[in-house]
Amino acid sequence: MAVHNKKIDGSFTNYNFIDMTDIEIAQSVTPIHIKNIAAKLGITEDDLEMYGKYKAKLPHTLINEEKIKASKLILVTALTPTPAGEGKTTVSIGLNEGLNKIGKKSIVVLREPSLGPVFGIKGGAAGGGHSQVIPMEDINLHFTGDFSAIEKANNLLAAIIDNVIQNQEHEIKLDPRTIVWKRVIDMNDRSLRNIIIGIGGKANGVMRQDGFNITAASEIMAILCLSNSLADLKEKLGNIFVGFTYDNKPVYARDLKVQNAMTILLKDAIQPNLVQTLEGNPAIIHGGPFANIAQGTNSILATKMGLSLGDYVVTEAGFGADLGAEKFLDIKCGYGKLTPSSVVIVATIRALRHHGGANAKELNTPSVERVKTGFCNLEKHIENIKKFGINPVVAINHFVTDTEEEINELITLCKSLNVKAVLSKGWLLGGNGTQDLAKAVISEIEENKTNAFKPLYDWNASVKQKIETIAREIYGANAVEYATKAEQDLKRIEKLGLSHLPICMAKTQKSFSDNETLIGRPTNFNVTVREFEIASGAGFVIPILGNMMRMPGLPSIPASEGMSIDDNGLISGLS
C-alpha cells in the first residue's frame, strides 16, 4: 500500500486531490520535542525516559485511579473489513484531533504495529493521511524495542524448556510430547509454523516437533497488555502453562524458576510509550496483539495512563467488532476494571459494497443498491454493540469514490436504528475533518449519562456456554461443533482448573462465521472449534475456529518489495 486512496476535500462537487503517500505526509511535518508534548499533560522532563527527541517511556507512577473514574473512554471498532482494512486507526487519530479541536483534553491510545503486516499486505498501524502518529517510520519499525523484548522473553522460556528436557538430572521430568509453548518471531513466515528442533545428535538437544507463532500472538504479548503492574506481570508470567511431566503433573513457568528473568527482560517494555499526532497532540502507543488470533487491544496500563492524563481517551480494537471489540469489552474491561462511555463503529462505503456483493474490481464503483444490501453487516455489528448496553456512533470514513447518494442512504439506514452516522474526513483534513464526529460522540455520551455497560457473559459459566454465547449472540451462528482434538483439549482445561477464564476466539476477520467466504450477515451456519490453546498466564482460553493460523504467511507480492531507503537514510514506500 505505497499510495493511499485519494479522498474528497469539502463538498461532493469540489474535488481537491492530494497525491501524497502517508510517509510523505508524515515526513512533511516537523515533530515537536517529546518533552514539550509531555508538558501539555503536566509531565515534567524528569518523569520521562526519552528514546531520542520524539519518543519517551512513561512511568506507572503517573497512573491515577481516581482520575480514571472521571475520564471518558471511547472505543473505536469497525464493521467486517475488506483485506485493505477500513481505517480504524486513522479514524481513531482523526477523532482525537477533532476532540482537541473542539476544546476537549483528549489522548489517543493505540497498539504498536507488528513487522509482519508492515512487510506483508496490510501495512503499518500509525494511521494515514493527515491523521497519523509520528515519528511514523520509528513507530512502524523497531520503535522502542517492546516487540523485541517480548520476543526475547518468550524465547527465553522456550530455551529453558528445552534445557530442562536436555538435562536428565533436572528435578522436573518434562515430557517433550506434551510441550505447548512455541517460539515466536515478529515476521510473517509460514515455513516456521511446524518444525523439528534438536536435530544433529545429543549435544544439540532432544529432537521434537515445535513451531513458531508471530510475536503479536505470543502469550507474553497478551500478558504484557493485561497486566496492571510489574508485580502483576511477574505473577502472570509464572502462571504460564508449559506442559506435563512424565507422571502427568502440570508444569508452569514458575516451576522452571524463569519468571524473574522474563520480567527483567520486560521491565522497560511494560512502560507505555508517548509520541505525538501530526497536529502535536499527545498519543500513547503500547502493546500490539492481533484481534483475530489474540485479544487485539493495547495494554491496560496504556489505557489507564491516558485516562489519568486526559479527560477523554480514544482507543481502538482490531478488525471488526465481532473480534477486537468483543474481546475488549469481555476480557480487557474485566481485567482492567474499565467502563467504556462510547463505541464508534468505522464503516466505509467500499466495505458496504463488498458485503453487498461487489467483487474486488467493483469496490470503487458506486452502487446505492449494494450499499443497501451490504448494510446487513453493519446492522449486525450495531446490534452487537447494543447488547453490551451501549448505543454506538457510526463513523463513515470517507473515500473519493463515495457518492452523496450512497452516504445519505447509509445515514438514513443508521438513523432507522436510532444510531448517528457521521462523515469523517480525517485522512484529508485531520481534526478539521472530524469535528462533527467528535461532537456526535460527545453528544451521545452526554445523552446517556447513566452508563449501562455490561459484559456479554459470566466468566464463571462453562467454557462451552461462553463459546456458544459468543457464537450465537455475536456471530449469529446456529450452533458450535467441536473437533475430537478440541474435546480432548477441553478435558485438559477442566483438569487444570481453568474453566473460569474468559474466552479469546481465534477466528477469521473476513466473516462473522469461521468461513471467510461468507460475507454480509450469514445465517443458518455452525462454527467449528478445531482445538484449544491455553493462556493461563494471560488469563484466557483460546478456541481456534476453522483454519485460523497463529503464524501468518506473506502474500505473493509483499509490501517490502515497494520500499526503499536512500543514501541519507530517507525511507519511502512504508505505509
C-alpha positions in Angstrom: 0.0 0.0 0.0 2.6 2.5 -1.1 0.0 5.1 -2.2 -3.2 5.7 -0.1 -6.6 6.1 -1.8 -7.2 9.8 -2.6 -10.2 11.4 -0.9 -12.6 14.3 -1.3 -11.9 17.8 0.3 -15.0 19.7 1.2 -18.3 19.2 -0.8 -19.1 16.4 -3.1 -18.5 18.6 -6.1 -15.3 20.3 -5.0 -12.5 17.8 -5.7 -9.2 18.8 -4.3 -6.9 15.7 -4.5 -3.7 15.3 -2.5 -1.3 12.9 -4.3 1.0 12.2 -1.4 1.8 8.9 0.3 1.3 8.5 4.1 5.0 8.5 4.7 5.5 11.7 2.6 2.8 13.4 4.6 4.4 12.3 7.9 7.8 13.5 6.7 6.4 16.9 5.8 5.7 17.7 9.4 8.4 18.8 11.9 7.8 17.0 15.1 7.7 18.8 18.5 10.3 17.7 21.1 8.7 15.0 23.2 9.4 16.9 26.5 7.1 19.7 25.1 4.4 17.1 24.3 4.7 15.7 27.8 4.4 19.3 29.2 0.9 19.5 27.6 -0.1 16.7 30.0 1.6 18.2 33.0 4.5 15.7 32.9 8.0 17.0 33.7 11.1 16.1 31.8 12.4 14.2 34.9 9.5 11.8 34.6 10.4 10.8 31.1 12.7 8.1 29.9 13.5 9.5 26.4 14.3 7.5 23.3 15.7 10.3 21.3 13.9 13.6 20.7 10.4 12.3 19.8 9.7 9.2 21.8 9.6 8.5 25.6 8.5 5.9 28.1 6.0 6.9 30.8 6.4 5.7 34.4 3.5 3.9 36.1 3.5 6.4 38.9 1.6 8.8 36.6 -1.5 6.5 36.7 -4.2 8.0 39.0 -7.1 5.6 39.7 -9.3 8.4 41.0 -8.8 10.4 37.8 -9.6 7.3 35.7 -13.1 7.1 37.2 -13.9 10.7 36.0 -12.5 10.3 32.4 -14.4 9.0 29.4 -13.2 6.0 27.4 -14.2 5.9 23.7 -13.6 2.6 21.8 -13.2 2.6 18.0 -14.1 -0.6 16.2 -15.4 -1.4 12.7 -17.7 -3.4 10.5 -16.2 -6.6 9.0 -13.3 -5.2 6.9 -12.1 -5.7 3.4 -8.5 -7.1 3.1 -7.1 -3.5 3.0 -8.8 -2.5 6.3 -11.3 0.3 6.8 -9.2 2.8 8.7 -9.9 2.3 12.4 -6.5 3.7 13.4 -6.9 6.7 11.0 -10.4 7.4 12.4 -9.2 7.0 16.0 -6.4 9.5 15.5 -8.7 11.8 13.5 -11.4 11.7 16.2 -8.8 12.5 18.8 -7.7 15.5 16.7 -11.3 16.6 16.4 -12.0 16.3 20.1 -8.9 18.5 20.8 -10.1 21.0 18.1 -13.4 21.5 20.0 -11.7 22.1 23.2 -11.6 18.6 24.8 -8.5 17.3 26.5 -8.2 14.0 24.6 -5.5 11.4 24.2 -5.4 8.7 21.6 -4.1 5.3 22.9 -3.1 2.8 20.2 -1.4 -0.6 19.7 2.1 -0.9 18.3 2.5 -2.2 14.7 3.9 -5.6 14.0 6.6 -6.1 11.3 4.6 -8.9 9.8 1.8 -6.8 8.3 4.2 -3.9 7.7 6.2 -6.0 5.3 3.2 -8.1 4.3 -0.1 -6.9 2.9 -1.8 -4.7 5.4 0.9 -2.1 6.1 1.7 -0.3 9.3 -0.6 0.9 12.1 0.3 4.6 12.5 -2.8 5.9 10.9 -3.0 7.6 7.4 -3.0 10.9 5.6 -3.4 13.8 8.0 -4.5 11.5 10.8 -1.2 9.9 11.8 1.1 9.5 14.8 4.8 10.3 14.4 7.6 9.5 14.0 5.8 7.2 11.6 8.9 5.3 10.5 10.1 4.5 14.0 6.6 3.5 15.2 6.1 1.1 12.3 9.6 -0.4 12.6 11.5 -1.1 15.8 10.0 1.8 17.9 11.3 1.5 21.5 12.1 -2.2 21.3 9.0 -3.5 23.1 8.3 -6.3 20.5 11.9 -7.4 20.7 11.7 -7.6 24.5 8.5 -9.7 24.3 10.1 -12.0 21.7 13.2 -12.5 23.8 11.2 -13.2 27.0 9.0 -15.7 25.1 12.1 -17.4 23.6 13.9 -17.4 26.9 11.2 -19.6 28.3 11.4 -21.8 25.2 15.2 -22.2 25.6 14.7 -23.0 29.3 12.1 -25.7 28.5 14.5 -27.4 26.1 17.3 -27.1 28.5 15.2 -28.9 31.2 14.4 -31.7 28.8 18.1 -32.0 27.8 19.2 -32.1 31.4 18.1 -35.6 32.5 19.2 -34.8 36.1 16.7 -32.0 36.4 14.2 -32.4 39.2 11.3 -31.7 36.8 10.9 -34.5 34.2 9.2 -32.7 31.4 7.6 -34.9 28.8 8.6 -33.3 25.5 5.5 -34.8 23.8 3.3 -32.5 26.0 5.0 -29.2 25.5 2.6 -26.5 24.3 4.9 -23.5 24.4 6.1 -22.2 21.0 8.8 -19.9 19.9 7.9 -16.5 18.3 9.3 -14.1 15.7 7.8 -10.7 14.6 7.5 -11.7 10.9 5.1 -13.4 8.7 6.8 -16.7 8.0 4.6 -19.7 7.2 7.7 -22.1 7.0 8.1 -21.8 10.7 4.6 -23.0 11.6 5.6 -26.6 12.1 9.3 -27.5 12.5 11.6 -30.2 14.0 14.2 -29.0 16.5 17.1 -30.8 18.2 18.4 -32.4 15.0 22.1 -33.3 15.0 22.7 -35.6 18.0 22.5 -35.4 21.7 24.7 -32.3 22.1 22.1 -30.3 20.1 19.1 -31.1 22.3 16.3 -33.5 22.3 14.6 -33.9 18.9 10.9 -32.9 19.0 8.2 -31.2 17.0 7.9 -27.5 17.6 6.7 -24.3 15.8 6.6 -20.5 15.8 3.8 -18.1 16.4 4.0 -14.4 15.3 5.1 -12.2 18.2 1.8 -10.4 18.3 0.1 -13.8 19.1 2.6 -14.6 21.9 1.1 -15.1 25.4 3.8 -12.8 26.6 2.2 -10.0 24.5 -1.2 -10.8 26.0 0.2 -10.9 29.5 2.0 -7.5 29.0 -1.3 -6.0 27.7 -3.4 -7.4 30.6 -1.0 -6.7 33.5 -1.8 -3.9 36.0 1.7 -3.6 37.4 5.2 -5.0 37.3 4.3 -7.4 40.1 1.2 -8.5 38.3 3.3 -9.1 35.2 5.7 -11.3 37.1 2.9 -13.3 38.7 1.2 -13.8 35.3 4.5 -14.9 33.7 4.9 -17.5 36.4 1.4 -18.8 35.7 2.2 -19.8 32.0 1.3 -23.4 31.4 4.2 -25.3 29.7 3.2 -29.0 29.6 3.2 -32.1 31.7 5.7 -34.3 33.4 6.0 -38.0 32.6 3.8 -38.7 35.6 1.2 -36.3 34.2 1.6 -33.4 36.6 1.2 -29.9 35.1 4.3 -27.7 34.8 4.2 -23.9 34.8 6.9 -21.3 34.1 7.2 -20.7 37.9 8.2 -24.3 38.3 11.1 -23.6 36.0 12.1 -20.6 38.1 12.2 -18.4 34.9 9.5 -15.7 35.7 12.0 -13.3 37.3 14.4 -13.4 34.3 11.5 -12.9 31.9 10.3 -9.9 34.0 13.8 -8.4 33.8 13.6 -8.6 30.0 10.2 -6.8 30.1 10.9 -4.2 32.8 11.1 -1.3 30.2 8.7 -2.8 27.7 5.9 -2.7 30.3 6.0 1.1 30.4 3.7 2.9 27.8 5.2 4.9 25.1 4.5 8.6 24.5 4.6 10.1 21.0 2.5 12.7 19.1 0.0 13.2 16.3 0.6 15.3 13.2 -1.2 18.2 15.0 1.0 18.0 18.0 -1.4 16.3 20.4 -0.1 13.6 22.8 -0.5 10.0 21.8 0.2 6.8 23.8 1.2 3.6 22.0 1.7 0.3 23.8 1.4 -3.4 23.0 0.3 -5.0 19.8 -1.8 -8.2 19.9 -3.7 -9.1 16.8 -7.5 -9.3 17.2 -8.1 -12.4 15.0 -5.6 -14.6 16.9 -5.2 -12.7 20.2 -7.1 -10.0 22.2 -6.5 -7.2 19.8 -6.2 -4.2 22.2 -3.4 -2.1 23.6 -2.3 -2.5 27.2 -4.4 -1.9 30.3 -1.6 0.3 31.6 -1.6 2.5 28.5 -5.3 3.0 28.6 -5.2 3.8 32.3 -2.3 6.2 31.6 -4.4 8.0 29.0 -7.4 8.2 31.3 -5.2 9.5 34.1 -3.7 12.3 32.0 -6.7 13.3 29.8 -10.4 13.8 30.1 -11.1 11.6 27.1 -9.3 8.6 25.7 -9.8 7.4 22.2 -8.7 3.8 21.7 -9.2 1.1 19.1 -9.7 -2.7 18.9 -8.5 -4.7 15.9 -10.5 -5.9 12.9 -14.4 -6.0 13.1 -16.4 -5.5 16.3 -17.0 -9.3 16.4 -13.3 -9.7 17.2 -11.4 -6.8 18.8 -14.4 -5.0 20.4 -15.9 -8.2 21.8 -12.6 -9.1 23.4 -12.1 -5.5 24.6 -15.5 -5.5 26.3 -15.4 -9.1 27.6 -11.8 -9.5 28.6 -9.9 -6.3 28.9 -12.6 -4.3 30.6 -12.9 -7.2 33.1 -9.2 -7.4 34.0 -8.7 -3.6 33.9 -12.0 -2.7 35.6 -12.7 -0.3 32.7 -16.0 1.1 31.6 -16.3 2.5 28.1 -18.5 5.6 27.6 -18.9 5.3 23.9 -18.3 3.0 21.0 -17.6 4.2 17.4 -18.0 1.8 14.5 -16.0 2.7 11.5 -17.8 2.0 8.2 -16.7 2.6 4.6 -18.9 2.7 1.5 -16.3 0.4 -0.1 -16.8 -2.2 2.6 -20.6 -2.0 2.3 -20.3 -2.5 -1.5 -18.1 -5.5 -0.7 -20.7 -7.0 1.6 -23.4 -6.1 -0.9 -21.7 -8.4 -3.5 -19.2 -6.3 -5.3 -16.0 -8.1 -6.4 -12.5 -6.7 -5.9 -12.7 -4.8 -9.3 -16.1 -3.3 -8.3 -15.3 -2.0 -4.9 -14.8 1.6 -6.1 -17.9 1.5 -8.4 -20.8 3.5 -6.9 -23.9 1.5 -6.2 -26.6 2.5 -3.8 -28.2 -0.9 -4.1 -25.0 -2.7 -3.0 -24.7 -0.3 -0.1 -28.3 -1.1 1.0 -27.6 -4.9 0.6 -24.3 -4.7 2.4 -25.7 -2.7 5.3 -26.8 -6.0 6.8 -23.2 -6.5 8.0 -23.0 -3.1 9.7 -26.5 -3.6 11.1 -25.4 -6.8 12.9 -22.3 -5.0 14.4 -24.6 -2.2 15.6 -27.0 -4.8 17.2 -24.0 -6.5 18.9 -22.7 -3.3 20.5 -26.1 -2.6 21.8 -26.0 -6.0 23.6 -23.3 -4.5 25.7 -25.6 -1.7 26.8 -24.0 1.0 24.6 -25.6 2.8 21.6 -22.8 3.2 19.1 -21.9 6.1 16.7 -21.0 5.2 13.1 -18.1 7.0 11.6 -18.2 7.0 7.8 -14.5 7.0 6.7 -14.7 9.0 3.5 -13.1 7.9 0.2 -13.1 9.8 -3.1 -15.3 7.1 -4.8 -18.1 7.6 -2.3 -21.2 9.4 -3.7 -23.5 11.7 -1.9 -26.4 9.3 -2.6 -24.6 6.3 -1.0 -23.6 8.3 2.0 -27.1 9.7 2.5 -28.5 6.2 2.2 -26.1 4.9 4.9 -27.0 7.8 7.2 -30.7 7.1 6.7 -30.3 3.4 7.3 -28.4 4.1 10.6 -31.0 6.6 11.7 -33.7 3.9 11.4 -31.7 2.0 14.1 -31.5 5.1 16.3 -27.8 5.5 15.5 -26.0 8.6 14.4 -23.8 8.2 11.3 -21.3 11.0 10.7 -18.9 11.6 7.8 -15.3 11.5 8.9 -12.7 13.3 6.7 -9.7 12.8 9.0 -7.4 11.4 6.3 -7.5 14.5 4.2 -8.3 17.2 6.8 -7.1 15.9 10.2 -9.0 17.4 13.1 -10.7 19.9 10.8 -12.5 17.0 9.1 -13.6 15.2 12.2 -15.1 17.9 14.4 -18.7 16.8 13.5 -17.8 13.2 14.5 -16.3 14.5 17.8 -19.4 16.5 18.6 -21.6 13.5 17.8 -19.6 11.3 20.2 -19.7 13.9 23.0 -23.5 14.3 22.4 -24.0 10.5 22.6 -22.0 10.4 25.9 -23.9 13.3 27.4 -27.3 12.0 26.3 -26.6 8.7 28.0 -25.2 9.8 31.4 -26.4 6.5 33.0 -23.9 4.1 31.6 -25.5 0.7 31.1 -22.3 -1.2 30.0 -22.4 -4.9 30.8 -20.2 -7.8 29.5 -21.8 -10.4 27.3 -21.3 -13.4 29.5 -20.4 -14.5 33.0 -16.8 -15.7 33.3 -17.9 -18.5 35.7 -20.1 -20.1 33.1 -18.7 -23.3 31.5 -16.2 -23.0 28.6 -18.8 -24.3 26.1 -21.5 -22.0 27.4 -19.2 -19.0 27.0 -18.2 -20.0 23.5 -21.7 -20.7 22.4 -22.9 -17.3 23.8 -20.3 -15.5 21.6 -21.1 -17.7 18.6 -24.8 -17.2 18.8 -25.1 -13.6 20.0 -22.1 -12.0 18.2 -21.6 -14.2 15.1 -25.2 -15.3 14.6 -24.3 -19.0 14.4 -26.9 -21.7 15.0 -24.5 -23.9 16.9 -20.9 -24.8 17.8 -19.3 -28.0 16.8 -16.1 -29.4 18.4 -13.5 -31.5 16.7 -12.1 -34.5 18.5 -8.9 -32.6 19.4 -10.9 -29.7 20.8 -12.9 -32.1 23.1 -9.6 -33.6 24.3 -8.2 -30.1 24.9 -11.3 -29.1 26.8 -10.8 -32.0 29.2 -7.3 -30.7 29.8 -8.6 -27.2 30.5 -11.1 -28.6 33.1 -8.4 -30.7 34.7 -6.1 -27.7 35.1 -9.0 -25.7 36.7 -9.1 -23.1 34.0 -12.7 -23.3 33.0 -13.5 -20.0 34.8 -11.3 -17.9 32.4 -12.8 -15.7 29.7 -12.7 -16.7 26.0 -10.4 -15.3 23.3 -11.7 -16.6 20.0 -9.2 -17.2 17.1 -11.3 -16.6 14.0 -11.1 -15.2 10.5 -11.6 -11.4 10.4 -13.3 -11.7 7.0 -16.7 -13.0 8.1 -18.9 -13.3 11.1 -18.6 -17.1 10.5 -15.4 -19.2 10.5 -15.7 -19.4 6.7 -14.1 -16.3 5.2 -16.2 -16.5 2.0 -19.5 -15.9 3.9 -19.7 -12.1 3.7 -22.5 -9.8 4.7 -24.6 -11.3 7.5 -24.5 -15.0 7.1 -27.4 -17.1 8.5 -28.0 -20.8 9.2 -24.4 -21.7 9.8 -22.4 -23.5 12.5 -18.9 -22.8 13.6 -16.3 -25.4 14.4 -13.7 -25.3 17.2 -10.7 -27.2 15.8 -8.6 -27.1 19.0 -7.8 -25.0 22.1 -4.7 -23.2 23.2 -4.3 -22.3 26.9 -3.2 -18.9 28.1 -3.2 -19.4 31.8 -0.7 -16.6 32.4 -2.7 -14.0 30.4 -5.9 -15.4 31.8 -8.0 -16.7 28.9 -8.8 -19.7 26.9 -8.3 -19.7 23.1 -10.7 -21.7 20.9 -9.3 -21.9 17.4 -12.0 -21.8 14.8 -11.8 -23.2 11.3 -8.4 -22.8 9.6 -7.0 -20.0 11.6 -3.2 -19.9 11.9 -1.3 -18.1 14.6 1.6 -17.6 12.2 0.5 -15.7 9.1 2.2 -16.0 5.7 3.4 -13.3 3.2 1.4 -12.5 0.1 2.8 -13.3 -3.3 4.0 -9.7 -3.7 4.8 -8.5 -0.1 4.8 -4.7 0.7 8.6 -5.0 1.3 9.2 -5.0 -2.4 7.9 -1.4 -2.7 10.1 0.0 0.0 13.4 1.8 -0.4 16.0 3.8 1.6 18.3 6.4 0.1 21.9 7.2 1.0 20.8 9.7 3.6 18.6 7.2 5.3 15.3 8.6 4.0 12.7 5.8 3.8 10.0 5.6 1.1 7.2 3.1 0.4 6.4 2.5 4.1 2.7 2.7 4.8 
